[in-house]
């Protein structure tokens, strides 16, 4: 982009009409350069957000696997004596695991929606 601007600037010894065209082209080139810079900056921010979402999803997956394991244990304990079942219920922390899962998902969704809104407003 800079090279194009330099070449257009060298054409300054033209007639008034041609000089106006060159000026318009220089202005348009600068606008394109600014827009490309903004898009590049936006893509860097988007990449960082996507990486954060990937990390969050990995955390959610681990939490889901733990919750699933606890549920499997609870299901297996269902057929045992009442003392064993009572102990299994005490050991089951499914609600806290699921709460953590939903909090993580809500945080990720909120972050993603905010980014989409910023990106949409930025392009608009």
C-alpha positions, 0 to 999 in steps of 0.5 A: 500500500505504501509503495502505491502511495509513493508512486502516486505521489511522484505523479505530482507534475500533472495537470490540475485535473490529473492532479485532482485524480491523483489526490483522490487516489491517494486519499482512497489508498490511505482509506484502504490502508486504514481499513486494512489496519483496522481489520488486521487489528480486529482479526488479532482480537478475534483470534485471542477471543477464539483461543480463550473460548477454546480454553474455556471449552476444554475446561467445560469438557473436563467438568462435564466428564467429571460430572458424567463420571459422578453420575455414573457412580451414582447410577451404579450405587442406586442398586446398593444398600441404603447406607451405600446409597446414602454415602453415594448421595453425599459424595455426589456433587453433581449440582456444583459440577453442573453449576460450574459448567453452566457458569463457564458456558454463560461466561463464554457465551457472554464474552462471544456475544460482546465481541460480536457486538463490538465487531458488528459496530466496528464494521458498521 
